[in-house]
Amino acid sequence: MSKYIIKGDAKIDGEVDISGSKNSALPIIAACILNGGVNTLYNMPNIRDTNGMLEILSDLGCKVVKKKNKVIIDSSNASKMNINEKLMREMRSSVIVVGALLARFRKAIFSYPGGCEIGARPIDLHINGFRKLGINIDENTRYIVCKCDKIIPAEIHLDFPSVGATENLMLASVLSDGETILRNVAMEPEIEDLQNFLNRMGAKISGAGSNIIKIKGVKKLKEVSYNIMPDRIETGTFLCYTAGTGGKIELNNVRDEITLPVLVKLEETGCKIYREPNKIVLQAPKRLKAVDIQTLPYPGFPTDMQSVFLAMLVTAKGTSIVTENIFENRFKCVPELMRMGAKISISGSSAIVKGVRKITGTNLVATDLRGGAALIGAAMKAKGITTIDNCEYIERGYEKLEYKLKKLNIDFTKER
């Protein structure tokens, strides 16, 4: 496993371009199965998760060509309906491929997906939704077998606004004969990006961004080119890194309106934020003020930003309360932060963060994607040197991290 070595007492200063959205790219890659043709995707982040999803499509028979941040996917020869178990276990988002396979081939065989261990993330909502679309599901063996003669349009009410279930049911319904209505769905911007991509293909979907999505089935879909939206979590991460180090940053290729929940809280800490089309500039104070946050489905504060924001607050003035309402294991980075001198206590679903003047670099271990990213933020402002093992977790979601941080005046290296 590789590790990062970060020299602390640093202050971010500079300009950086935000990459394409990981959480948008993954379902859009899966959707390329649907039309049995050639699709060209631009602004594709070159990260472990997108490469893993592309490997799944290759294994299913798709031809994949990568040229930097451009990916060409030809699914005309895709014929396999059994998702590779090893690849499936490497990341949870792999389950989104199932909806696309069911729409095109009326059959999919897969194992339970893997990914970061941040809490129970069952796929019951996916399975229950598939059943309402007339899909027969056998869970009695090592694999889950889904098959049907046709997708039957239905009205489906999700018990929880799950992003993955919303995306999977959109994909499964797009080639049905009739209208499917999804209620209490997730409203994340990445779902709207998926809708825009599918509609560019010729689908008839409306409502993404609200809690009701309507999918009118079509007979076929056409080949398209599409530009992936910028990554709002990477945007928020670099803003928090800058705020935590008392620095200044200019971010390009951003959409400020989808980052608003994070921007509002950063302003409460004392940061000055200037917003222009496709650009955000943040100037941090010498020391941040404590704030309270609680994670909620979009448009609330994103759970993917909670760990990074918490790490930023460990040196803020005062006491902050960070409440996690989505995943029960999203405080796994707290013991590592405490080893650096942070004062954090856990009470139920909340972390109470008593700000300290300084923290100290030490040897740390990343256990998940966003928790690992949080440790980087802490390491930048810590006194001395910090090493972070298991950095492969972090590389699941952040592109060219070493290059971008060096460009921002951070002494950052990777050792294999």
TAUR-V811770 format. One record per backbone hydrogen bond with DSSP energy under -1.0 kcal/mol. CO is the residue of the C=O (numbers start at 1). NH is the residue of the N-H. Records with the same first field share a line. If there is no record, write none. Layout:
CO: NH  NH
//
This chain:
2: 391
3: 415
4: 388
5: 413
6: 386
12: 248
14: 250
16: 252
19: 231
21: 25
22: 26
24: 28
25: 29
26: 30
27: 31
29: 32
30: 33
31: 34
37: 75
39: 73
40: 226
41: 71
42: 228
45: 47
47: 51
48: 52
49: 53
50: 54
51: 55
52: 56
53: 57
54: 58
55: 59
56: 60
57: 62
58: 61
60: 79  80
63: 74
65: 72
67: 70
69: 44
70: 67
71: 41
72: 65
73: 39
74: 63
75: 78
81: 109
84: 88
85: 89
88: 114
91: 94
92: 95
93: 96
94: 97
95: 98
97: 101
98: 102
99: 103
100: 104
101: 105
102: 106
106: 148
108: 146
109: 83
110: 144
116: 118
118: 329
123: 127
124: 128
125: 129
126: 130
127: 131
128: 132
130: 135
131: 134
133: 152
136: 147
138: 145
144: 110
145: 138
146: 108
147: 136
154: 181
156: 183
160: 162
162: 166
163: 167
164: 168
165: 169
166: 170
167: 171
168: 172
169: 173
173: 176
174: 218
178: 217
180: 215
181: 156
182: 213
183: 158
188: 191  192
189: 193
190: 194
191: 195
192: 196
193: 197
194: 198
195: 199
196: 200
197: 201
198: 203
201: 222
204: 216
206: 214
207: 210
211: 184  185
213: 182
214: 206
215: 180
224: 40
226: 42
229: 21
231: 235
232: 236
233: 237
234: 238
235: 239
236: 240
237: 241
238: 242
239: 243
240: 244
241: 245
242: 247
247: 284
248: 14
249: 282
250: 16
251: 280
252: 18
256: 259
259: 262  263
260: 264
261: 265
262: 266
263: 267
264: 268
265: 269
266: 271
267: 270
269: 289
272: 283
274: 281
276: 279
278: 253
279: 276
280: 251
281: 274
282: 249
283: 272
288: 317
293: 323
297: 300
301: 296
302: 305
303: 306
305: 309
306: 310
307: 311
308: 312
309: 313
313: 316
314: 356
317: 290
318: 355
320: 353
321: 293
322: 351
323: 295
331: 334
333: 337
334: 338
335: 339
337: 342
338: 341
340: 360
343: 354
345: 352
347: 350
349: 324
350: 347
351: 322
352: 345
353: 320
359: 383
362: 387
364: 389
368: 372
369: 373
370: 374
371: 375
372: 376
373: 377
374: 378
375: 379
376: 380
380: 10
382: 9
383: 361
384: 8
386: 6
387: 364
388: 4
389: 366
390: 393
391: 395
393: 396
394: 397
395: 48
400: 404
401: 405
402: 406
403: 407
405: 410
406: 409
408: 13
410: 412
411: 7
413: 5
415: 3
//
